Amino acid sequence: MSVPNRISIFRLLLIPVIVLLKTFPYAQFGFVIPNARIGFITISYLNFIILAIFVVASISDMVDGYIARKYNQITTFGKFVDPIADKVLTTTLFVIFAVDGIVPIIVVVIMIGRDIIVDGLRMLAAEKGIVMAAGVLGKAKTAVQMVAICLILLNNLPFALFGFPAADVALWLSLLLSVASAVTYFTSMSDIMRESQ
C-alpha cells in the first residue's frame, strides 16, 4: 500500500478516537476533566486534545495529497478513500457539536444532504466516463469547515475576547459554500441529468 493511502487510513482511524474521547463517560469512572481559563472564556482541556488530533488529521490530508502528486502515487483506492476520510472527519465533529447543542441541527442536515447529492452526481458522472474533480467552491467549503471546527473547539478564541462571533461566521459561511458548491455541481451535470430521465 502506498504512503498516501496509509496516511488516509490513519486519518480515518483518528475519527473513532475523537468520538471515544468526546463521548466517554468520564464521570462514571471518577475522572474529572479540568478546564483552562483564558480571560473570561473557559475551555475544557479535552477540547484542546480533540483540537490537536483534528489538526493532525487535517494536516495529514494535505500531506497525503502532496506526496501522491509529487511521487506519482495517485491510485484508484486513494481517490476513493481520501475524500471519504475528509467528509467523515468534518461531519463527525459537526454531528457531535449538534448533539451538544453547539451547532443547529439543520446546518448539519444540509451539509450531509449536500455531500450525498454531490456523491450521487459524481457516481452518475463516473458511469458516463466523466471525472468530476473537486471545484474551487468545494475546496473552499472544506477549508472553512475546518476553520469553523477549530474555532468551535476553542470556544471562539481569540475572537470571543473581542466580542466577534468568528465561529458563527465560519459556520454559516461553510453552509453557504456547501449549498453553492452543490448548485455548481448540479448545474455542470444538468445535461447528463436530462439524458438520464
N, C-alpha and C positions, 0 to 999 in steps of 0.2 A: 504494500500500500504506500502511495506517495506521501511525502511530508505534508503537503497542503491538506490532503484528506484526513490525515491523522490529527491535524490541528482542528479541522472542522468537527471531527468526532469528539475531540477534547472539549470543544465549546458546547457541544450537546450534553456531554457528561456534567458540565458545570451547572446546567439548569436544574436537575433534581437536587443538587447540593444547595442551591439558592432556596428552592421550595422547602427543603428539610429545615434549613436554618430559620426560615421565616415562620413556619408552621409548627415547629417542635414545641411541645407543651413544657416549657422550661419550669414553670411554677410547680407543676406536679412532681417534678424531680428535685425541687428545692433550689433551683438556680434563679438568681436574680440578675437580670441584665442591667448593668449600670448605665447611666446617661452622662453625656457631656453637655456642658452649658457654654454656649458662645453668645455673649451679650444677653439678650432676653430669650434666645432660642435654645430649646432643649432637644438633643438628638440622642437616640439610643446608640450605644456602641455597636449593636447588631446591624444597624443601618450602615455604619462605616465598613463593617466586614462584607456585607452584601454589595455595597458600592465597589469595594476593591475587587471582588470576584467579577462583578459586571464589567468593570473597566478592563480587566484582564481578558474577559471574553470578547469585548468589543475590539480591543487591540489585536487579538488573535484573528479576527475577521479580516482586518487589513493585512496582517502578516501572511495569511494563507493565500490571499489573492495576489499579493506581490510575488511570493515565491512561485506560485503556479504560472504567472505570466513571464517572470524573468527566466525561469528554467524550463519553460515549455512543458509544464506538468499539469496542464488542464485536461481533466478526464470527465467522462460522462457522469461517473459517480460524484465527482466534485461539483459539477453543475447542478446535480440533484440535491446533495446534502447541504451545500453551503447556504443557499437561500432559506432552506428549511430551518437550519440552525439559527439564522438571524431572526426569522419570524417567530420561532418558538421562544427564543430568548426574550425578545421585547414583549410579545403577547403574554407570556407567563408573568412577567413583572406587572404589566398593566392589569391583568386579572387579579393578582394579589392586591394591588392598590384599590381596585374596585371592591373587592371583598372587605377590605379595611375601611371603606367609605372615603378614601382619599380622592379617588377619581370617579366621576359619574359613570355608571354602568353603560349608559347609552354610547359614550365615547368608545369604550372597549368593544361593544357590539358592532358599531360601524366599522372600526378598524379590522375586526375579524372578518366581517362580511366583505369588506374591500379585498382582503387577501384571498378569500375564497373565490370571489368573482375574477380577480386577476389571474389566479392559478388556473381557473377554468378556461379563461381566454387563451392562456399560454398552451394548455393541453389541446385546445381546438386548433390553434395555430400550428402546433407541432404535427398534428395529423395532416395538415396541408403542406408540411415541409418548410414552414416558416419559423424562424427563431426570433422570439420576442425578447430582446435584451432589455435590461433594466434602464428605464428612461431617467432623465435628469430629475423630474419630479419625484420619482420613486426613490432615487438615491437621497434626495433632499429630505423626503419623508422619514427615511430610516435614520438619517443623521439627527434630525430634530427630535425624533422619538427618543434617541439615546441621550440627548441633552436633557429632555424633559424627565427621563427616568433618574438621571444623576441629580437633578435639582430637587425632585420629589424626595429622594432618599436623604438629601441634605436639608430637608425642610425649608427649601428655597434659599438657603445660604449661598453666597453672602448677601443676596438681594433683599432678603427679609429684613435685614438691618436698616435698609433704606426705604422700606415700605413698598418696594416694587415687586409685583407678582410675576416674576420671570418664569416660575414653574408653570403657572396657569397659561401664560402667553405661549410657552413652548408646547404645552399640551394641546391647546386649541389650534395652534399653527400646524402641528403634526396631523391633527384631524383634517384640517383644510387641505393639506398636501395629500393626505390619503385619498380623499374624495376626488381632488383634482387629477391625481395620477391615474385613478381608476377610470375617470371620464376620458382621459387621454388614450389609455389602452383600449377602451371600448370604441372610441372614435376611429382609432387606427385599424380596428378589426371589423368595422361596420360592413365592408364589402363581403368578407368571409361569413359574417353572421347572416347576411341576406342569402348567401348561397346555401347556408345550412338549413334554412327554413323550409 
